[in-house]
Amino acid sequence: MNTGDIEKSDADKADLDTVDLDTARAVAIKAADAAQETIKSHESSGDWSVSYKADDSPVTEVDVATEHAIKSVLTKHMPDAAFYGEETGHSAGQVSSSSPSLWLVDPIDGTKSFIRNMPFYSTQIALQHAGDLCVGVSNAPAFGERMIASKGFGCWLNNERVSCRQTTSLAEAFLSTGNLDRLAKQAQSWQMFGQIVQSVRRVRGYGDFCHYHQLCCGQTDLIIESDVNILDIAALSVGIREAGGVITDLVGRAVSLETRSVLAAGTPELHAEVLAMLKPCFVESTSA
């Protein structure tokens, strides 16, 4: 795939009643480019500091500036779409029948890694239209990876179309884990997770964007996380589905704005096997 060809799409107009996915994808790519330039500029100057939100999570001036850069591009080219960002929250009112599109943006997912000068951070940009996540761009500039996906277009990683590995058995699966706080606090779920760990072929904890990219290109087979935000995974979920994988929460519900956990697998068979183990014992909640 030539991303230059994508960027030649008419990004100045979009029919939100029947959203043009080529146009929306091109707009998301332009926004990711703007985010990358903003991050690079702040990294070069070193003129930024760390503060903490009410929930004790860190935020920097780079997060905020990057979100503004993304928002500027998205609102310019698709002004009628609503916007939901990690740092600036909701704008343009709620999604309605007259404006059924919503951008979901995390300007720097993995701020803690960014602060420590680790490459495991990314920009996440997704479009939800009529309740369906249909466009996703996951850009990890320091890691050198960009995932682009949209409904019916496939999943592309660094200009190469990718797909999940066809691993159907837990015994042959590579498992990667991310945040597991809630899972660890539930005795039965934690015990079952231990059984899963003992059953798989290999276990690692790559976390953040990294293991989702790995799932999409067949490097890992299974992801379990119990503590996520929809902004962390919206774009990535588009990539997983387009790469042939399955993603739900830990009790099998489809990804939505309320999603707080992840069970993702490269095949329906592997997903079903692990879901049957976790669903009876994991207590899910839609509260943050």
One Martini backbone bead per residue (centre of mass of N, CA, C, O) as a GRO file, in nm:
protein
  288
    1MET     BB    1   0.096   0.035   0.021
    2ASN     BB    2   0.032   0.382  -0.055
    3THR     BB    3   0.009   0.659   0.140
    4GLY     BB    4   0.008   0.873  -0.080
    5ASP     BB    5  -0.254   0.777  -0.213
    6ILE     BB    6  -0.433   0.829   0.029
    7GLU     BB    7  -0.367   1.146   0.050
    8LYS     BB    8  -0.529   1.207  -0.230
    9SER     BB    9  -0.770   1.230  -0.103
   10ASP     BB   10  -1.066   1.398  -0.035
   11ALA     BB   11  -1.029   1.588   0.273
   12ASP     BB   12  -1.262   1.831   0.243
   13LYS     BB   13  -1.489   1.598   0.224
   14ALA     BB   14  -1.791   1.452   0.388
   15ASP     BB   15  -2.032   1.203   0.411
   16LEU     BB   16  -2.206   1.138   0.707
   17ASP     BB   17  -2.429   0.943   0.610
   18THR     BB   18  -2.197   0.811   0.402
   19VAL     BB   19  -1.913   0.744   0.483
   20ASP     BB   20  -1.593   0.806   0.362
   21LEU     BB   21  -1.332   0.600   0.420
   22ASP     BB   22  -1.106   0.720   0.250
   23THR     BB   23  -1.127   1.002   0.364
   24ALA     BB   24  -1.108   0.937   0.667
   25ARG     BB   25  -0.832   0.803   0.649
   26ALA     BB   26  -0.680   1.050   0.539
   27VAL     BB   27  -0.739   1.231   0.779
   28ALA     BB   28  -0.604   1.052   0.997
   29ILE     BB   29  -0.323   1.064   0.874
   30LYS     BB   30  -0.286   1.370   0.891
   31ALA     BB   31  -0.315   1.376   1.200
   32ALA     BB   32  -0.071   1.190   1.259
   33ASP     BB   33   0.137   1.377   1.132
   34ALA     BB   34   0.086   1.618   1.320
   35ALA     BB   35   0.155   1.468   1.579
   36GLN     BB   36   0.446   1.390   1.510
   37GLU     BB   37   0.552   1.681   1.480
   38THR     BB   38   0.484   1.775   1.765
   39ILE     BB   39   0.651   1.572   1.920
   40LYS     BB   40   0.923   1.632   1.787
   41SER     BB   41   0.941   1.930   1.872
   42HIS     BB   42   0.936   1.880   2.182
   43GLU     BB   43   1.177   1.688   2.196
   44SER     BB   44   1.388   1.888   2.082
   45SER     BB   45   1.348   2.111   2.309
   46GLY     BB   46   1.257   2.003   2.609
   47ASP     BB   47   0.988   2.196   2.669
   48TRP     BB   48   0.875   2.006   2.931
   49SER     BB   49   0.628   1.879   3.164
   50VAL     BB   50   0.494   1.723   3.458
   51SER     BB   51   0.167   1.621   3.541
   52TYR     BB   52  -0.144   1.563   3.736
   53LYS     BB   53  -0.422   1.412   3.767
   54ALA     BB   54  -0.682   1.311   3.962
   55ASP     BB   55  -0.587   0.993   3.894
   56ASP     BB   56  -0.254   1.014   3.876
   57SER     BB   57  -0.206   1.073   3.588
   58PRO     BB   58  -0.005   1.163   3.343
   59VAL     BB   59   0.086   1.492   3.200
   60THR     BB   60   0.164   1.688   2.913
   61GLU     BB   61   0.214   1.934   2.687
   62VAL     BB   62   0.227   1.730   2.453
   63ASP     BB   63  -0.048   1.606   2.471
   64VAL     BB   64  -0.211   1.868   2.429
   65ALA     BB   65  -0.080   1.967   2.163
   66THR     BB   66  -0.143   1.711   2.001
   67GLU     BB   67  -0.449   1.722   2.022
   68HIS     BB   68  -0.481   1.995   1.882
   69ALA     BB   69  -0.359   1.906   1.612
   70ILE     BB   70  -0.563   1.688   1.550
   71LYS     BB   71  -0.826   1.852   1.578
   72SER     BB   72  -0.768   2.053   1.352
   73VAL     BB   73  -0.783   1.847   1.121
   74LEU     BB   74  -1.056   1.710   1.171
   75THR     BB   75  -1.237   1.974   1.176
   76LYS     BB   76  -1.165   2.076   0.895
   77HIS     BB   77  -1.258   1.805   0.723
   78MET     BB   78  -1.484   1.717   0.972
   79PRO     BB   79  -1.693   1.933   1.123
   80ASP     BB   80  -1.951   1.734   1.203
   81ALA     BB   81  -1.782   1.580   1.386
   82ALA     BB   82  -1.720   1.445   1.665
   83PHE     BB   83  -1.524   1.475   1.981
   84TYR     BB   84  -1.283   1.248   2.161
   85GLY     BB   85  -1.052   1.329   2.412
   86GLU     BB   86  -0.823   1.275   2.657
   87GLU     BB   87  -0.777   1.601   2.723
   88THR     BB   88  -1.062   1.756   2.603
   89GLY     BB   89  -1.283   1.572   2.530
   90HIS     BB   90  -1.580   1.682   2.448
   91SER     BB   91  -1.743   1.774   2.135
   92ALA     BB   92  -2.011   1.869   1.942
   93GLY     BB   93  -2.154   1.703   2.113
   94GLN     BB   94  -2.356   1.459   2.055
   95VAL     BB   95  -2.426   1.192   1.894
   96SER     BB   96  -2.629   1.196   1.601
   97SER     BB   97  -2.829   1.164   1.327
   98SER     BB   98  -2.688   1.431   1.202
   99SER     BB   99  -2.405   1.319   1.366
  100PRO     BB  100  -2.268   0.992   1.354
  101SER     BB  101  -1.976   1.100   1.409
  102LEU     BB  102  -1.666   0.985   1.588
  103TRP     BB  103  -1.385   1.089   1.740
  104LEU     BB  104  -1.102   0.896   1.869
  105VAL     BB  105  -0.849   1.028   2.105
  106ASP     BB  106  -0.494   0.955   2.164
  107PRO     BB  107  -0.207   1.128   2.153
  108ILE     BB  108  -0.064   0.967   2.417
  109ASP     BB  109  -0.014   0.640   2.439
  110GLY     BB  110   0.211   0.618   2.695
  111THR     BB  111   0.325   0.847   2.887
  112LYS     BB  112   0.517   0.693   3.075
  113SER     BB  113   0.710   0.616   2.848
  114PHE     BB  114   0.769   0.898   2.739
  115ILE     BB  115   0.898   1.011   3.002
  116ARG     BB  116   1.126   0.760   2.988
  117ASN     BB  117   1.220   0.724   2.688
  118MET     BB  118   1.022   0.527   2.555
  119PRO     BB  119   0.879   0.364   2.257
  120PHE     BB  120   0.583   0.292   2.413
  121TYR     BB  121   0.420   0.496   2.213
  122SER     BB  122   0.110   0.659   2.090
  123THR     BB  123  -0.122   0.733   1.832
  124GLN     BB  124  -0.486   0.751   1.857
  125ILE     BB  125  -0.716   0.704   1.572
  126ALA     BB  126  -1.077   0.712   1.550
  127LEU     BB  127  -1.379   0.601   1.378
  128GLN     BB  128  -1.721   0.652   1.448
  129HIS     BB  129  -2.009   0.506   1.275
  130ALA     BB  130  -2.306   0.432   1.378
  131GLY     BB  131  -2.140   0.260   1.616
  132ASP     BB  132  -1.892   0.205   1.417
  133LEU     BB  133  -1.577   0.092   1.391
  134CYS     BB  134  -1.392   0.203   1.078
  135VAL     BB  135  -1.130   0.369   1.177
  136GLY     BB  136  -0.758   0.325   1.202
  137VAL     BB  137  -0.480   0.490   1.378
  138SER     BB  138  -0.143   0.370   1.464
  139ASN     BB  139   0.121   0.574   1.599
  140ALA     BB  140   0.484   0.486   1.640
  141PRO     BB  141   0.756   0.672   1.606
  142ALA     BB  142   0.983   0.546   1.795
  143PHE     BB  143   0.918   0.244   1.677
  144GLY     BB  144   0.834   0.247   1.362
  145GLU     BB  145   0.501   0.241   1.359
  146ARG     BB  146   0.212   0.197   1.129
  147MET     BB  147  -0.136   0.173   1.155
  148ILE     BB  148  -0.383   0.089   0.899
  149ALA     BB  149  -0.749   0.106   0.908
  150SER     BB  150  -1.050  -0.026   0.741
  151LYS     BB  151  -1.343  -0.104   0.632
  152GLY     BB  152  -1.250  -0.332   0.375
  153PHE     BB  153  -0.920  -0.261   0.357
  154GLY     BB  154  -0.767  -0.345   0.600
  155CYS     BB  155  -0.438  -0.419   0.736
  156TRP     BB  156  -0.163  -0.189   0.790
  157LEU     BB  157   0.203  -0.224   0.816
  158ASN     BB  158   0.417  -0.039   0.682
  159ASN     BB  159   0.268  -0.093   0.386
  160GLU     BB  160   0.168  -0.381   0.492
  161ARG     BB  161  -0.026  -0.639   0.467
  162VAL     BB  162  -0.203  -0.792   0.739
  163SER     BB  163  -0.227  -1.094   0.954
  164CYS     BB  164  -0.332  -1.331   1.140
  165ARG     BB  165  -0.269  -1.600   1.307
  166GLN     BB  166  -0.376  -1.955   1.282
  167THR     BB  167  -0.446  -1.992   1.600
  168THR     BB  168  -0.655  -2.243   1.782
  169SER     BB  169  -0.462  -2.313   2.024
  170LEU     BB  170  -0.356  -2.264   2.341
  171ALA     BB  171  -0.091  -2.443   2.327
  172GLU     BB  172   0.015  -2.244   2.068
  173ALA     BB  173   0.009  -1.976   2.220
  174PHE     BB  174   0.070  -1.633   2.227
  175LEU     BB  175   0.096  -1.428   2.516
  176SER     BB  176  -0.030  -1.098   2.599
  177THR     BB  177   0.004  -0.843   2.848
  178GLY     BB  178  -0.127  -0.595   3.052
  179ASN     BB  179  -0.348  -0.472   3.234
  180LEU     BB  180  -0.441  -0.650   3.571
  181ASP     BB  181  -0.579  -0.538   3.827
  182ARG     BB  182  -0.873  -0.651   3.839
  183LEU     BB  183  -0.799  -0.945   3.796
  184ALA     BB  184  -0.613  -0.968   4.055
  185LYS     BB  185  -0.866  -0.893   4.259
  186GLN     BB  186  -0.984  -1.171   4.145
  187ALA     BB  187  -0.946  -1.480   4.245
  188GLN     BB  188  -1.072  -1.655   4.017
  189SER     BB  189  -0.948  -1.504   3.779
  190TRP     BB  190  -0.651  -1.537   3.862
  191GLN     BB  191  -0.652  -1.843   3.857
  192MET     BB  192  -0.733  -1.870   3.558
  193PHE     BB  193  -0.497  -1.714   3.446
  194GLY     BB  194  -0.288  -1.920   3.545
  195GLN     BB  195  -0.391  -2.145   3.357
  196ILE     BB  196  -0.334  -2.001   3.094
  197VAL     BB  197  -0.030  -1.961   3.132
  198GLN     BB  198   0.020  -2.280   3.149
  199SER     BB  199  -0.108  -2.340   2.848
  200VAL     BB  200   0.078  -2.183   2.693
  201ARG     BB  201   0.370  -2.133   2.504
  202ARG     BB  202   0.377  -1.807   2.559
  203VAL     BB  203   0.493  -1.523   2.770
  204ARG     BB  204   0.407  -1.174   2.757
  205GLY     BB  205   0.445  -0.792   2.819
  206TYR     BB  206   0.405  -0.540   2.600
  207GLY     BB  207   0.179  -0.358   2.548
  208ASP     BB  208  -0.010  -0.147   2.430
  209PHE     BB  209   0.031  -0.126   2.097
  210CYS     BB  210   0.232  -0.361   2.044
  211HIS     BB  211   0.050  -0.625   2.075
  212TYR     BB  212  -0.153  -0.542   1.855
  213HIS     BB  213   0.038  -0.540   1.620
  214GLN     BB  214   0.127  -0.834   1.659
  215LEU     BB  215  -0.148  -0.961   1.611
  216CYS     BB  216  -0.194  -0.849   1.318
  217CYS     BB  217   0.104  -0.999   1.220
  218GLY     BB  218   0.151  -1.287   1.393
  219GLN     BB  219   0.335  -1.269   1.667
  220THR     BB  220   0.068  -1.295   1.816
  221ASP     BB  221  -0.253  -1.443   1.964
  222LEU     BB  222  -0.293  -1.309   2.264
  223ILE     BB  223  -0.506  -1.084   2.466
  224ILE     BB  224  -0.488  -0.950   2.809
  225GLU     BB  225  -0.714  -0.706   2.965
  226SER     BB  226  -0.861  -0.511   3.255
  227ASP     BB  227  -0.735  -0.198   3.190
  228VAL     BB  228  -0.914   0.023   2.992
  229ASN     BB  229  -0.965   0.249   2.722
  230ILE     BB  230  -1.119   0.326   2.437
  231LEU     BB  231  -0.881   0.514   2.335
  232ASP     BB  232  -0.667   0.278   2.333
  233ILE     BB  233  -0.853   0.063   2.121
  234ALA     BB  234  -1.016   0.160   1.877
  235ALA     BB  235  -0.811   0.147   1.643
  236LEU     BB  236  -0.709  -0.145   1.702
  237SER     BB  237  -0.980  -0.293   1.653
  238VAL     BB  238  -0.986  -0.247   1.352
  239GLY     BB  239  -0.726  -0.401   1.287
  240ILE     BB  240  -0.805  -0.679   1.397
  241ARG     BB  241  -1.052  -0.729   1.218
  242GLU     BB  242  -0.896  -0.682   0.941
  243ALA     BB  243  -0.688  -0.929   1.025
  244GLY     BB  244  -0.906  -1.161   1.152
  245GLY     BB  245  -0.986  -1.096   1.431
  246VAL     BB  246  -1.079  -1.086   1.788
  247ILE     BB  247  -1.277  -0.841   1.985
  248THR     BB  248  -1.333  -0.801   2.336
  249ASP     BB  249  -1.427  -0.845   2.626
  250LEU     BB  250  -1.405  -1.063   2.909
  251VAL     BB  251  -1.740  -1.126   2.844
  252GLY     BB  252  -1.799  -1.074   2.513
  253ARG     BB  253  -1.823  -0.784   2.446
  254ALA     BB  254  -1.843  -0.543   2.247
  255VAL     BB  255  -1.692  -0.278   2.136
  256SER     BB  256  -1.709   0.030   2.325
  257LEU     BB  257  -1.728   0.314   2.515
  258GLU     BB  258  -1.737   0.105   2.783
  259THR     BB  259  -1.477  -0.028   2.757
  260ARG     BB  260  -1.236  -0.207   3.008
  261SER     BB  261  -1.162  -0.466   2.836
  262VAL     BB  262  -0.953  -0.749   2.696
  263LEU     BB  263  -1.019  -0.992   2.426
  264ALA     BB  264  -0.770  -1.110   2.202
  265ALA     BB  265  -0.766  -1.281   1.878
  266GLY     BB  266  -0.675  -1.444   1.576
  267THR     BB  267  -0.920  -1.642   1.647
  268PRO     BB  268  -1.227  -1.770   1.720
  269GLU     BB  269  -1.133  -2.026   1.869
  270LEU     BB  270  -0.944  -1.895   2.078
  271HIS     BB  271  -1.143  -1.698   2.195
  272ALA     BB  272  -1.355  -1.907   2.292
  273GLU     BB  273  -1.172  -2.065   2.487
  274VAL     BB  274  -1.103  -1.823   2.680
  275LEU     BB  275  -1.388  -1.719   2.739
  276ALA     BB  276  -1.486  -1.983   2.882
  277MET     BB  277  -1.286  -1.929   3.125
  278LEU     BB  278  -1.347  -1.616   3.211
  279LYS     BB  279  -1.652  -1.539   3.220
  280PRO     BB  280  -1.748  -1.693   3.492
  281CYS     BB  281  -1.520  -1.509   3.685
  282PHE     BB  282  -1.547  -1.227   3.561
  283VAL     BB  283  -1.604  -0.898   3.684
  284GLU     BB  284  -1.774  -0.672   3.515
  285SER     BB  285  -1.750  -0.314   3.434
  286THR     BB  286  -1.846   0.021   3.323
  287SER     BB  287  -1.666   0.135   3.520
  288ALA     BB  288  -1.363   0.311   3.567
   0.00000   0.00000   0.00000
